[in-house]
Amino acid sequence: MTATALHEPATRTAAARVVHGTKVYGSGDTAVRALDDVSVAFEPEHFTAIMGPSGSGKSTLMHCVAGLDTLTTGQVYIGEVELGALSDRDLTRLRRERIGFVFQSYNLVPTLTAAENITLPLALGGRKPDREWVDSVVATVGLRDRLSHRPSELSGGQQQRVAVARALASRPQIIFADEPTGNLDSRSGAQILDFMSRAVRELGQTIVMVTHDPVAATYADSVLFLADGRLVDRVDAPTAETVLDRIRTLGE
Protein backbone atom coordinates (compact mmCIF):
# COMPACT_ATOMS: atom_id res chain seq x y z
CA MET A 1 0.00 0.00 0.00
CA THR A 2 1.44 3.36 -1.00
CA ALA A 3 1.45 6.39 1.26
CA THR A 4 -0.65 8.30 -1.25
CA ALA A 5 -3.36 5.68 -1.02
CA LEU A 6 -3.53 6.15 2.72
CA HIS A 7 -5.07 9.58 2.66
CA GLU A 8 -6.05 10.85 -0.79
CA PRO A 9 -9.38 12.74 -1.00
CA ALA A 10 -11.65 11.32 -3.65
CA THR A 11 -12.84 14.45 -5.41
CA ARG A 12 -12.34 17.75 -3.61
CA THR A 13 -9.11 19.71 -3.73
CA ALA A 14 -7.04 18.80 -0.71
CA ALA A 15 -6.65 21.45 1.96
CA ALA A 16 -2.95 20.53 1.99
CA ARG A 17 -0.82 17.81 0.45
CA VAL A 18 2.72 16.53 0.18
CA VAL A 19 4.05 14.93 -3.00
CA HIS A 20 7.08 12.64 -2.67
CA GLY A 21 8.34 14.60 0.31
CA THR A 22 11.77 13.78 1.69
CA LYS A 23 13.53 15.65 4.49
CA VAL A 24 17.17 14.99 5.32
CA TYR A 25 19.00 16.68 8.17
CA GLY A 26 22.79 16.80 7.97
CA SER A 27 24.96 15.16 5.34
CA GLY A 28 27.29 12.24 4.78
CA ASP A 29 27.57 9.67 7.55
CA THR A 30 25.61 11.86 9.97
CA ALA A 31 22.63 12.42 7.67
CA VAL A 32 19.22 11.67 9.18
CA ARG A 33 16.27 10.98 6.86
CA ALA A 34 13.33 12.36 8.84
CA LEU A 35 10.84 11.92 5.98
CA ASP A 36 11.25 9.28 3.30
CA ASP A 37 9.25 9.82 0.08
CA VAL A 38 5.97 10.71 1.81
CA SER A 39 2.90 11.49 -0.28
CA VAL A 40 -0.25 12.42 1.62
CA ALA A 41 -3.30 14.64 1.23
CA PHE A 42 -5.40 16.20 3.98
CA GLU A 43 -9.09 16.42 3.22
CA PRO A 44 -11.06 19.62 3.78
CA GLU A 45 -13.39 19.75 6.79
CA HIS A 46 -11.62 16.77 8.30
CA PHE A 47 -9.80 16.26 11.62
CA THR A 48 -6.62 14.23 11.13
CA ALA A 49 -4.28 13.05 13.88
CA ILE A 50 -0.68 12.07 13.17
CA MET A 51 0.99 9.53 15.46
CA GLY A 52 4.14 7.47 15.60
CA PRO A 53 7.14 6.61 17.76
CA SER A 54 9.65 9.28 18.76
CA GLY A 55 11.77 10.08 15.72
CA SER A 56 9.15 8.77 13.28
CA GLY A 57 8.89 12.12 11.48
CA LYS A 58 5.45 13.25 12.62
CA SER A 59 6.48 16.74 13.78
CA THR A 60 8.76 17.16 10.76
CA LEU A 61 5.86 16.31 8.45
CA MET A 62 3.59 18.84 10.13
CA HIS A 63 6.24 21.57 10.12
CA CYS A 64 6.96 21.04 6.42
CA VAL A 65 3.27 21.04 5.43
CA ALA A 66 2.72 24.18 7.52
CA GLY A 67 5.58 26.03 5.84
CA LEU A 68 7.64 26.21 9.04
CA ASP A 69 10.34 24.00 7.51
CA THR A 70 11.25 23.03 3.95
CA LEU A 71 11.55 19.66 2.27
CA THR A 72 14.87 18.46 0.88
CA THR A 73 13.03 17.11 -2.16
CA GLY A 74 9.34 16.98 -3.10
CA GLN A 75 6.50 19.49 -3.04
CA VAL A 76 4.07 20.85 -0.47
CA TYR A 77 0.77 22.45 -1.48
CA ILE A 78 -1.74 24.48 0.48
CA GLY A 79 -4.77 24.21 -1.75
CA GLU A 80 -3.26 24.61 -5.22
CA VAL A 81 -0.35 26.80 -4.09
CA GLU A 82 3.07 25.15 -4.02
CA LEU A 83 5.01 26.49 -1.05
CA GLY A 84 8.41 25.93 -2.66
CA ALA A 85 7.54 28.38 -5.44
CA LEU A 86 6.85 31.25 -3.03
CA SER A 87 9.21 34.01 -1.95
CA ASP A 88 9.86 34.37 1.79
CA ARG A 89 7.49 37.34 1.86
CA ASP A 90 4.70 35.48 0.06
CA LEU A 91 5.20 32.42 2.25
CA THR A 92 4.89 34.58 5.35
CA ARG A 93 1.68 36.09 3.98
CA LEU A 94 0.25 32.67 3.14
CA ARG A 95 1.00 31.35 6.64
CA ARG A 96 -0.66 34.39 8.18
CA GLU A 97 -3.75 34.36 5.97
CA ARG A 98 -4.41 30.71 5.18
CA ILE A 99 -2.87 28.67 8.01
CA GLY A 100 -3.70 28.56 11.71
CA PHE A 101 -1.43 27.23 14.44
CA VAL A 102 -2.04 25.81 17.91
CA PHE A 103 1.04 24.87 19.94
CA GLN A 104 1.64 23.04 23.21
CA SER A 105 2.75 26.35 24.72
CA TYR A 106 -0.07 28.81 24.26
CA ASN A 107 2.07 31.64 22.76
CA LEU A 108 -0.29 34.39 23.88
CA VAL A 109 0.78 38.02 24.23
CA PRO A 110 0.61 38.67 28.00
CA THR A 111 -0.27 42.37 27.75
CA LEU A 112 -3.29 41.77 25.49
CA THR A 113 -6.76 40.67 26.52
CA ALA A 114 -8.21 37.39 25.30
CA ALA A 115 -10.23 39.28 22.68
CA GLU A 116 -7.13 41.11 21.45
CA ASN A 117 -5.09 37.90 21.32
CA ILE A 118 -7.82 36.22 19.26
CA THR A 119 -7.82 38.94 16.60
CA LEU A 120 -4.07 39.67 16.69
CA PRO A 121 -3.16 37.74 13.49
CA LEU A 122 -5.85 39.68 11.62
CA ALA A 123 -4.57 42.98 12.99
CA LEU A 124 -0.98 42.12 12.00
CA GLY A 125 -2.19 41.38 8.50
CA GLY A 126 -4.17 44.60 8.26
CA ARG A 127 -7.45 42.72 7.99
CA LYS A 128 -10.69 43.55 9.77
CA PRO A 129 -12.25 40.65 11.67
CA ASP A 130 -15.50 39.18 10.44
CA ARG A 131 -17.44 39.86 13.67
CA GLU A 132 -20.11 37.28 12.97
CA TRP A 133 -17.46 34.61 12.39
CA VAL A 134 -15.39 35.62 15.43
CA ASP A 135 -18.53 35.59 17.57
CA SER A 136 -19.33 32.07 16.40
CA VAL A 137 -15.75 30.98 17.19
CA VAL A 138 -15.93 32.53 20.67
CA ALA A 139 -19.24 30.76 21.29
CA THR A 140 -17.83 27.44 20.08
CA VAL A 141 -14.87 27.56 22.48
CA GLY A 142 -16.93 29.00 25.33
CA LEU A 143 -14.96 32.21 25.93
CA ARG A 144 -17.61 34.89 25.94
CA ASP A 145 -17.21 35.71 29.64
CA ARG A 146 -13.38 35.73 29.45
CA LEU A 147 -12.74 38.13 26.58
CA SER A 148 -11.59 41.05 28.78
CA HIS A 149 -9.14 38.90 30.77
CA ARG A 150 -5.40 38.84 30.16
CA PRO A 151 -3.56 35.48 29.97
CA SER A 152 -2.31 35.74 33.56
CA GLU A 153 -5.96 35.86 34.68
CA LEU A 154 -6.84 32.66 32.82
CA SER A 155 -6.25 29.00 33.60
CA GLY A 156 -4.09 26.90 31.31
CA GLY A 157 -7.17 25.40 29.70
CA GLN A 158 -8.69 28.83 29.13
CA GLN A 159 -5.44 30.11 27.63
CA GLN A 160 -5.39 27.21 25.20
CA ARG A 161 -9.01 27.96 24.29
CA VAL A 162 -7.88 31.48 23.41
CA ALA A 163 -5.10 29.98 21.29
CA VAL A 164 -7.60 27.74 19.48
CA ALA A 165 -9.94 30.68 18.90
CA ARG A 166 -7.01 32.73 17.57
CA ALA A 167 -6.20 29.97 15.09
CA LEU A 168 -9.83 29.88 13.97
CA ALA A 169 -10.47 33.63 13.86
CA SER A 170 -8.87 34.28 10.49
CA ARG A 171 -10.88 31.42 8.96
CA PRO A 172 -7.77 29.65 7.71
CA GLN A 173 -7.75 26.97 5.06
CA ILE A 174 -6.12 24.56 7.52
CA ILE A 175 -5.06 24.51 11.18
CA PHE A 176 -2.02 22.66 12.49
CA ALA A 177 -1.95 21.67 16.15
CA ASP A 178 1.28 20.38 17.73
CA GLU A 179 0.53 18.44 20.95
CA PRO A 180 -2.15 21.04 21.85
CA THR A 181 -3.11 19.34 25.12
CA GLY A 182 0.41 18.46 26.27
CA ASN A 183 0.45 21.08 29.05
CA LEU A 184 -3.11 20.51 30.24
CA ASP A 185 -4.78 18.24 32.76
CA SER A 186 -7.04 15.55 31.36
CA ARG A 187 -10.27 17.51 31.86
CA SER A 188 -8.97 20.70 30.21
CA GLY A 189 -7.38 18.64 27.46
CA ALA A 190 -10.67 16.91 26.72
CA GLN A 191 -12.42 20.29 26.48
CA ILE A 192 -9.84 21.57 23.97
CA LEU A 193 -10.12 18.44 21.84
CA ASP A 194 -13.91 18.69 21.92
CA PHE A 195 -13.71 22.34 20.79
CA MET A 196 -11.41 21.36 17.94
CA SER A 197 -13.72 18.55 16.89
CA ARG A 198 -16.69 20.91 16.97
CA ALA A 199 -14.78 23.44 14.88
CA VAL A 200 -14.50 20.80 12.16
CA ARG A 201 -18.11 19.63 12.42
CA GLU A 202 -19.86 22.96 13.01
CA LEU A 203 -17.53 25.56 11.49
CA GLY A 204 -16.18 23.55 8.57
CA GLN A 205 -12.52 23.86 9.56
CA THR A 206 -9.71 21.47 8.64
CA ILE A 207 -7.36 20.40 11.44
CA VAL A 208 -4.17 18.34 11.45
CA MET A 209 -2.90 17.41 14.93
CA VAL A 210 0.31 15.74 16.03
CA THR A 211 -0.18 13.80 19.25
CA HIS A 212 1.32 10.94 21.22
CA ASP A 213 -1.89 10.44 23.23
CA PRO A 214 -4.20 7.61 22.04
CA VAL A 215 -7.16 9.21 23.81
CA ALA A 216 -6.57 12.54 22.07
CA ALA A 217 -6.43 10.73 18.74
CA THR A 218 -9.96 9.38 19.25
CA TYR A 219 -11.34 12.90 18.76
CA ALA A 220 -10.04 12.88 15.17
CA ASP A 221 -11.85 11.53 12.13
CA SER A 222 -8.79 9.53 11.13
CA VAL A 223 -5.29 8.78 12.40
CA LEU A 224 -2.17 8.50 10.25
CA PHE A 225 0.76 6.47 11.57
CA LEU A 226 4.38 7.13 10.72
CA ALA A 227 7.44 4.96 11.32
CA ASP A 228 10.99 5.68 10.19
CA GLY A 229 9.87 8.67 8.16
CA ARG A 230 7.22 6.78 6.19
CA LEU A 231 3.44 6.63 6.33
CA VAL A 232 2.58 3.07 7.25
CA ASP A 233 -1.11 2.98 8.15
CA ARG A 234 -4.36 4.85 8.61
CA VAL A 235 -7.23 4.21 11.02
CA ASP A 236 -10.64 5.80 10.42
CA ALA A 237 -13.15 6.42 13.24
CA PRO A 238 -10.42 5.60 15.76
CA THR A 239 -10.97 4.19 19.23
CA ALA A 240 -8.38 4.16 22.00
CA GLU A 241 -8.08 0.39 21.59
CA THR A 242 -7.45 0.44 17.84
CA VAL A 243 -4.93 3.26 18.21
CA LEU A 244 -3.09 1.53 21.07
CA ASP A 245 -2.95 -1.74 19.15
CA ARG A 246 -1.41 -0.01 16.15
CA ILE A 247 1.08 1.94 18.27
CA ARG A 248 2.28 -1.26 19.94
CA THR A 249 3.13 -2.75 16.56
CA LEU A 250 5.20 0.36 15.75
CA GLY A 251 7.22 0.02 18.93
CA GLU A 252 5.98 3.12 20.81
C-alpha beads as a LAMMPS data file, in Angstrom:
LAMMPS data file: protein, C-alpha beads

252 atoms
251 bonds

1 atom types
1 bond types

-500.0 500.0 xlo xhi
-500.0 500.0 ylo yhi
-500.0 500.0 zlo zhi

Masses

1 110.0

Atoms # bond

1 1 1 0.000 0.000 0.000
2 1 1 1.443 3.364 -1.000
3 1 1 1.453 6.394 1.263
4 1 1 -0.652 8.303 -1.247
5 1 1 -3.358 5.679 -1.025
6 1 1 -3.530 6.150 2.719
7 1 1 -5.070 9.579 2.657
8 1 1 -6.054 10.853 -0.787
9 1 1 -9.381 12.745 -1.002
10 1 1 -11.645 11.317 -3.651
11 1 1 -12.841 14.447 -5.411
12 1 1 -12.342 17.751 -3.609
13 1 1 -9.110 19.712 -3.733
14 1 1 -7.037 18.798 -0.715
15 1 1 -6.650 21.453 1.956
16 1 1 -2.948 20.529 1.989
17 1 1 -0.824 17.814 0.445
18 1 1 2.720 16.527 0.176
19 1 1 4.050 14.928 -3.002
20 1 1 7.076 12.638 -2.667
21 1 1 8.337 14.599 0.314
22 1 1 11.768 13.781 1.691
23 1 1 13.525 15.653 4.488
24 1 1 17.170 14.987 5.318
25 1 1 19.002 16.680 8.169
26 1 1 22.787 16.803 7.972
27 1 1 24.960 15.157 5.339
28 1 1 27.287 12.237 4.777
29 1 1 27.574 9.670 7.547
30 1 1 25.614 11.864 9.968
31 1 1 22.628 12.418 7.674
32 1 1 19.224 11.673 9.175
33 1 1 16.270 10.976 6.860
34 1 1 13.327 12.365 8.842
35 1 1 10.835 11.924 5.979
36 1 1 11.253 9.280 3.296
37 1 1 9.247 9.819 0.085
38 1 1 5.969 10.715 1.812
39 1 1 2.896 11.494 -0.282
40 1 1 -0.253 12.421 1.623
41 1 1 -3.299 14.641 1.229
42 1 1 -5.401 16.199 3.984
43 1 1 -9.092 16.417 3.221
44 1 1 -11.063 19.624 3.776
45 1 1 -13.393 19.755 6.786
46 1 1 -11.617 16.771 8.299
47 1 1 -9.802 16.257 11.620
48 1 1 -6.623 14.226 11.127
49 1 1 -4.284 13.049 13.880
50 1 1 -0.680 12.071 13.169
51 1 1 0.989 9.532 15.465
52 1 1 4.142 7.467 15.604
53 1 1 7.141 6.608 17.761
54 1 1 9.651 9.275 18.762
55 1 1 11.766 10.083 15.718
56 1 1 9.145 8.773 13.282
57 1 1 8.892 12.124 11.478
58 1 1 5.453 13.247 12.622
59 1 1 6.479 16.738 13.777
60 1 1 8.759 17.160 10.763
61 1 1 5.865 16.310 8.454
62 1 1 3.592 18.843 10.129
63 1 1 6.241 21.572 10.117
64 1 1 6.961 21.044 6.417
65 1 1 3.274 21.042 5.430
66 1 1 2.720 24.183 7.521
67 1 1 5.576 26.027 5.842
68 1 1 7.639 26.215 9.037
69 1 1 10.337 24.001 7.511
70 1 1 11.251 23.034 3.948
71 1 1 11.554 19.660 2.274
72 1 1 14.866 18.455 0.878
73 1 1 13.028 17.108 -2.162
74 1 1 9.340 16.981 -3.101
75 1 1 6.500 19.487 -3.041
76 1 1 4.070 20.854 -0.466
77 1 1 0.773 22.449 -1.476
78 1 1 -1.738 24.480 0.484
79 1 1 -4.766 24.205 -1.753
80 1 1 -3.261 24.612 -5.224
81 1 1 -0.351 26.805 -4.091
82 1 1 3.068 25.148 -4.023
83 1 1 5.009 26.489 -1.050
84 1 1 8.406 25.932 -2.660
85 1 1 7.536 28.375 -5.438
86 1 1 6.853 31.253 -3.029
87 1 1 9.208 34.012 -1.946
88 1 1 9.859 34.373 1.786
89 1 1 7.486 37.337 1.859
90 1 1 4.703 35.481 0.062
91 1 1 5.200 32.421 2.254
92 1 1 4.885 34.583 5.354
93 1 1 1.684 36.090 3.981
94 1 1 0.248 32.668 3.143
95 1 1 0.996 31.347 6.639
96 1 1 -0.658 34.393 8.183
97 1 1 -3.750 34.360 5.974
98 1 1 -4.407 30.706 5.182
99 1 1 -2.865 28.673 8.007
100 1 1 -3.697 28.562 11.710
101 1 1 -1.433 27.230 14.445
102 1 1 -2.039 25.812 17.914
103 1 1 1.044 24.872 19.937
104 1 1 1.640 23.037 23.206
105 1 1 2.750 26.351 24.718
106 1 1 -0.066 28.808 24.256
107 1 1 2.070 31.636 22.759
108 1 1 -0.291 34.394 23.876
109 1 1 0.776 38.023 24.232
110 1 1 0.612 38.670 28.003
111 1 1 -0.265 42.366 27.746
112 1 1 -3.287 41.767 25.493
113 1 1 -6.758 40.672 26.516
114 1 1 -8.205 37.392 25.302
115 1 1 -10.233 39.280 22.679
116 1 1 -7.127 41.111 21.453
117 1 1 -5.093 37.904 21.319
118 1 1 -7.816 36.224 19.265
119 1 1 -7.823 38.938 16.596
120 1 1 -4.071 39.665 16.693
121 1 1 -3.162 37.745 13.485
122 1 1 -5.849 39.677 11.625
123 1 1 -4.566 42.975 12.992
124 1 1 -0.980 42.116 12.003
125 1 1 -2.190 41.378 8.503
126 1 1 -4.165 44.598 8.264
127 1 1 -7.453 42.716 7.995
128 1 1 -10.690 43.551 9.767
129 1 1 -12.248 40.650 11.667
130 1 1 -15.502 39.183 10.442
131 1 1 -17.437 39.864 13.665
132 1 1 -20.112 37.281 12.973
133 1 1 -17.464 34.611 12.390
134 1 1 -15.391 35.617 15.425
135 1 1 -18.531 35.590 17.574
136 1 1 -19.330 32.066 16.401
137 1 1 -15.751 30.978 17.187
138 1 1 -15.926 32.526 20.670
139 1 1 -19.236 30.763 21.286
140 1 1 -17.832 27.439 20.082
141 1 1 -14.871 27.559 22.476
142 1 1 -16.932 29.000 25.332
143 1 1 -14.962 32.207 25.929
144 1 1 -17.614 34.895 25.938
145 1 1 -17.206 35.713 29.643
146 1 1 -13.376 35.729 29.453
147 1 1 -12.738 38.133 26.576
148 1 1 -11.592 41.050 28.777
149 1 1 -9.141 38.898 30.767
150 1 1 -5.399 38.838 30.162
151 1 1 -3.556 35.481 29.972
152 1 1 -2.314 35.738 33.564
153 1 1 -5.955 35.860 34.681
154 1 1 -6.838 32.659 32.818
155 1 1 -6.248 29.001 33.605
156 1 1 -4.091 26.895 31.310
157 1 1 -7.168 25.396 29.700
158 1 1 -8.685 28.829 29.132
159 1 1 -5.444 30.113 27.626
160 1 1 -5.392 27.210 25.198
161 1 1 -9.010 27.959 24.293
162 1 1 -7.882 31.482 23.407
163 1 1 -5.103 29.977 21.288
164 1 1 -7.595 27.737 19.481
165 1 1 -9.938 30.678 18.896
166 1 1 -7.007 32.734 17.575
167 1 1 -6.198 29.971 15.089
168 1 1 -9.826 29.876 13.969
169 1 1 -10.470 33.629 13.863
170 1 1 -8.869 34.284 10.485
171 1 1 -10.884 31.423 8.961
172 1 1 -7.770 29.653 7.711
173 1 1 -7.747 26.973 5.061
174 1 1 -6.118 24.560 7.515
175 1 1 -5.064 24.507 11.181
176 1 1 -2.020 22.656 12.487
177 1 1 -1.946 21.672 16.153
178 1 1 1.278 20.380 17.733
179 1 1 0.532 18.442 20.948
180 1 1 -2.150 21.039 21.845
181 1 1 -3.112 19.337 25.121
182 1 1 0.407 18.462 26.273
183 1 1 0.454 21.084 29.052
184 1 1 -3.107 20.508 30.241
185 1 1 -4.785 18.243 32.763
186 1 1 -7.039 15.545 31.357
187 1 1 -10.274 17.510 31.856
188 1 1 -8.972 20.696 30.209
189 1 1 -7.381 18.641 27.455
190 1 1 -10.666 16.911 26.722
191 1 1 -12.416 20.292 26.476
192 1 1 -9.836 21.572 23.967
193 1 1 -10.122 18.444 21.843
194 1 1 -13.913 18.690 21.919
195 1 1 -13.712 22.338 20.785
196 1 1 -11.414 21.359 17.936
197 1 1 -13.720 18.545 16.890
198 1 1 -16.693 20.907 16.973
199 1 1 -14.777 23.440 14.878
200 1 1 -14.501 20.800 12.163
201 1 1 -18.112 19.628 12.421
202 1 1 -19.861 22.956 13.011
203 1 1 -17.530 25.561 11.494
204 1 1 -16.183 23.554 8.566
205 1 1 -12.516 23.858 9.561
206 1 1 -9.708 21.471 8.640
207 1 1 -7.364 20.405 11.442
208 1 1 -4.168 18.345 11.454
209 1 1 -2.902 17.415 14.932
210 1 1 0.314 15.742 16.025
211 1 1 -0.176 13.802 19.250
212 1 1 1.324 10.940 21.222
213 1 1 -1.894 10.441 23.229
214 1 1 -4.203 7.615 22.044
215 1 1 -7.165 9.206 23.815
216 1 1 -6.570 12.542 22.065
217 1 1 -6.427 10.730 18.736
218 1 1 -9.963 9.376 19.248
219 1 1 -11.339 12.904 18.756
220 1 1 -10.036 12.884 15.172
221 1 1 -11.854 11.533 12.133
222 1 1 -8.794 9.532 11.132
223 1 1 -5.289 8.782 12.400
224 1 1 -2.169 8.495 10.246
225 1 1 0.759 6.468 11.573
226 1 1 4.381 7.134 10.721
227 1 1 7.438 4.956 11.319
228 1 1 10.995 5.681 10.191
229 1 1 9.867 8.669 8.159
230 1 1 7.222 6.783 6.191
231 1 1 3.443 6.627 6.326
232 1 1 2.580 3.072 7.253
233 1 1 -1.107 2.977 8.146
234 1 1 -4.359 4.850 8.609
235 1 1 -7.230 4.214 11.016
236 1 1 -10.638 5.796 10.423
237 1 1 -13.148 6.416 13.239
238 1 1 -10.415 5.595 15.759
239 1 1 -10.973 4.191 19.226
240 1 1 -8.378 4.164 22.000
241 1 1 -8.085 0.385 21.589
242 1 1 -7.446 0.441 17.840
243 1 1 -4.928 3.262 18.212
244 1 1 -3.092 1.529 21.072
245 1 1 -2.947 -1.741 19.149
246 1 1 -1.407 -0.009 16.151
247 1 1 1.079 1.935 18.274
248 1 1 2.277 -1.259 19.935
249 1 1 3.131 -2.754 16.561
250 1 1 5.199 0.360 15.753
251 1 1 7.219 0.023 18.928
252 1 1 5.980 3.124 20.806

Bonds

1 1 1 2
2 1 2 3
3 1 3 4
4 1 4 5
5 1 5 6
6 1 6 7
7 1 7 8
8 1 8 9
9 1 9 10
10 1 10 11
11 1 11 12
12 1 12 13
13 1 13 14
14 1 14 15
15 1 15 16
16 1 16 17
17 1 17 18
18 1 18 19
19 1 19 20
20 1 20 21
21 1 21 22
22 1 22 23
23 1 23 24
24 1 24 25
25 1 25 26
26 1 26 27
27 1 27 28
28 1 28 29
29 1 29 30
30 1 30 31
31 1 31 32
32 1 32 33
33 1 33 34
34 1 34 35
35 1 35 36
36 1 36 37
37 1 37 38
38 1 38 39
39 1 39 40
40 1 40 41
41 1 41 42
42 1 42 43
43 1 43 44
44 1 44 45
45 1 45 46
46 1 46 47
47 1 47 48
48 1 48 49
49 1 49 50
50 1 50 51
51 1 51 52
52 1 52 53
53 1 53 54
54 1 54 55
55 1 55 56
56 1 56 57
57 1 57 58
58 1 58 59
59 1 59 60
60 1 60 61
61 1 61 62
62 1 62 63
63 1 63 64
64 1 64 65
65 1 65 66
66 1 66 67
67 1 67 68
68 1 68 69
69 1 69 70
70 1 70 71
71 1 71 72
72 1 72 73
73 1 73 74
74 1 74 75
75 1 75 76
76 1 76 77
77 1 77 78
78 1 78 79
79 1 79 80
80 1 80 81
81 1 81 82
82 1 82 83
83 1 83 84
84 1 84 85
85 1 85 86
86 1 86 87
87 1 87 88
88 1 88 89
89 1 89 90
90 1 90 91
91 1 91 92
92 1 92 93
93 1 93 94
94 1 94 95
95 1 95 96
96 1 96 97
97 1 97 98
98 1 98 99
99 1 99 100
100 1 100 101
101 1 101 102
102 1 102 103
103 1 103 104
104 1 104 105
105 1 105 106
106 1 106 107
107 1 107 108
108 1 108 109
109 1 109 110
110 1 110 111
111 1 111 112
112 1 112 113
113 1 113 114
114 1 114 115
115 1 115 116
116 1 116 117
117 1 117 118
118 1 118 119
119 1 119 120
120 1 120 121
121 1 121 122
122 1 122 123
123 1 123 124
124 1 124 125
125 1 125 126
126 1 126 127
127 1 127 128
128 1 128 129
129 1 129 130
130 1 130 131
131 1 131 132
132 1 132 133
133 1 133 134
134 1 134 135
135 1 135 136
136 1 136 137
137 1 137 138
138 1 138 139
139 1 139 140
140 1 140 141
141 1 141 142
142 1 142 143
143 1 143 144
144 1 144 145
145 1 145 146
146 1 146 147
147 1 147 148
148 1 148 149
149 1 149 150
150 1 150 151
151 1 151 152
152 1 152 153
153 1 153 154
154 1 154 155
155 1 155 156
156 1 156 157
157 1 157 158
158 1 158 159
159 1 159 160
160 1 160 161
161 1 161 162
162 1 162 163
163 1 163 164
164 1 164 165
165 1 165 166
166 1 166 167
167 1 167 168
168 1 168 169
169 1 169 170
170 1 170 171
171 1 171 172
172 1 172 173
173 1 173 174
174 1 174 175
175 1 175 176
176 1 176 177
177 1 177 178
178 1 178 179
179 1 179 180
180 1 180 181
181 1 181 182
182 1 182 183
183 1 183 184
184 1 184 185
185 1 185 186
186 1 186 187
187 1 187 188
188 1 188 189
189 1 189 190
190 1 190 191
191 1 191 192
192 1 192 193
193 1 193 194
194 1 194 195
195 1 195 196
196 1 196 197
197 1 197 198
198 1 198 199
199 1 199 200
200 1 200 201
201 1 201 202
202 1 202 203
203 1 203 204
204 1 204 205
205 1 205 206
206 1 206 207
207 1 207 208
208 1 208 209
209 1 209 210
210 1 210 211
211 1 211 212
212 1 212 213
213 1 213 214
214 1 214 215
215 1 215 216
216 1 216 217
217 1 217 218
218 1 218 219
219 1 219 220
220 1 220 221
221 1 221 222
222 1 222 223
223 1 223 224
224 1 224 225
225 1 225 226
226 1 226 227
227 1 227 228
228 1 228 229
229 1 229 230
230 1 230 231
231 1 231 232
232 1 232 233
233 1 233 234
234 1 234 235
235 1 235 236
236 1 236 237
237 1 237 238
238 1 238 239
239 1 239 240
240 1 240 241
241 1 241 242
242 1 242 243
243 1 243 244
244 1 244 245
245 1 245 246
246 1 246 247
247 1 247 248
248 1 248 249
249 1 249 250
250 1 250 251
251 1 251 252
